[in-house]
Amino acid sequence: MTATRRRILQLGVGAAAGGLLGAAWWRRRRAPIYDVCVIGSGFAGTHLALRMLERGYSVAVLEACNGLRMVVAFWVIGALVVLLMDRPLWQKIVVLVSCLPIALVCNTVRLTLTSVAFTFVRGETWEALFHDFGGYAMMPLALGMVMAEFWLLRALTTPPERVQP
């Protein structure tokens, strides 16, 4: 079974829309109140959280947002796209290797747009929603770049057809 560009884009848009709706629902839930909030789950943060738990405090451990975690998710999706496409092996390898730079470019675009939006948007709810949407919008953008790369590879490697007089 080969995947068409239209079907892949439809799945990407559907996943982004579902993620956005899920994020909006998650943000509306009432946040619990903790005695101690530890920012960072490294060695020191984990040690501090365990000490506070031993003393009877309720503890929340928060991690900073890291859009680079999407690199792994995108690499898996990129591998699936490569597996479904009917292309020569060398083109599949080129696209799979290019997943890392594509993910980094998309994350840079997300951070730039988020930074610009935060200068104009005020309010914690809007900032959180825009931040989450930016993360989810990264995947369709990255898939579009992969499809453009496949198109470019085909355009550069397909010899022109000769017209018989």
N, C-alpha and C positions, 0 to 999 in steps of 0.2 A: 504494500500500500504506500503510495507516495502522497505527501502532503502538498497542498497547493498554497500559494502565498496568501490567498484570500482566507483560507481556513486557519492558517497560522495566525494571521492578523486578527481574525475574529476571536480565536481563543485568547490571544493576548489582551485584547480590549475587554473581553468578558472577565478575565482574571483580574484585570485592573479595577473594573467596576465593582466586582464582588469584594475585592480587598478594601476599596474605599468605603463601601457600605458597612463592611465589618468593622473598619476603624472608627467610623462615625458612631456605630452602636457601642463599641468598647469605650469610647471617650465619654459617653453619656452616663455610664454606670457611675454610681457614687464611689469615690475612692475611700478605702478604709483609712483610719487614723492610727499611726504607729507612734510609739514612744521615741524610737531612734531611727533615723534614716541614714544609712551608710551609702556613700556614693563611690562606686568602684568595687568590683568583686575580685580584685587581685588578692595576693597573700595578706597584705595588711588589712584590707577591707573585710575579708573573710574572717580573719583572726578577731578583729574588733566586733564583728557581728556575733561570733560565737561567745565572746566574753559577755556581751550585753544580754544574750539569751540566757547564759548561765546565771545572770543576776536577776532574771525575771522580767526583763523588758521585752516588749514586742518590737521586732526589728524588720525594717524593709531594706533590702539591698538593691540599689539601682545601678545600672550600667549606663554609660554614656552612649548616645546613639552612634552607631557605626554603620554607615551605608556600604562600607566595603564588605560587609558580610553578604551582601547581595551578589558579590562576585562568585561565590560558590554556587548559589542558586542559579545565577545566570549561566554558569559553566555547565550545569546539569541540563538546563533548558537548551543551551547551545548544542550540547552533545545529542540531545533528542532530535533537534532540527537537522543536524548533520546526518544522523542515522536515517531519518525519513526521506532526505533529499536523494534524488537519483543523479549523482554527479561522480566524476572521477575521484579516486582516492586522494590524489594530491590536493584537489580543491577542498575536500572535506577536512584534510589536515590543516590547510591554510586557514580555513574558517574557524576551526576549533582552537588553534593557537591564537587567533585574533580575538577570541572571546575576552581575554584579560584586558587588552587595550580598549576594547569597546565598553566593557563594564566600567573602567576607570574614567573614560570620557563621559559616559552617562552619569556617573556619580558626581563628576565635576560640574556638569550642567545642572544637576539637581541642587548641589550646594550653592551654586551661583544664583539660581532662581529663588531658592529659599532665602538667601541673604538679602536679595533685592526686595522680596516680598516682606520680610521682617522690618524693613525700613519704612514701609507704607502701612502695614497692617498692625493694628493694635488689638490686644485682647488675647488672653491665653487660649481660648477655644479656637479662634481662627488660626493662631500660630500653630497649634498642635495639629489641626486638620490639614493645613497647608503642608506642614512637614511630613505627615503621613502620606498625603496624596503624592507629594514629590517622590517619596520612596517607591510607591506603587507605580507611578507613571514611568519610572526608570525602565521597567521591563519591556513594555511595548516599544519604547524608543530604541532599546538595545536590539530587540527582535527586528525592528525596521532596518536598523543598520546592518544586521546580518543578512537580511534579504537583499539589501542594496549591494552588499559585498558579493553575494552569489550572482546577482545580475551583472555586476562589473566584471567578475571573473568570466562569465559566459560571453559577455560582449568583447572582452579582450582576447579570448582564446578560440572563438568560433571563426573559422575562415569565411570570408564572404563568398556567397554563391555566384558562380559564373553564369552569365546569361548566354544561351546559345543563339547565334543569329539565324 
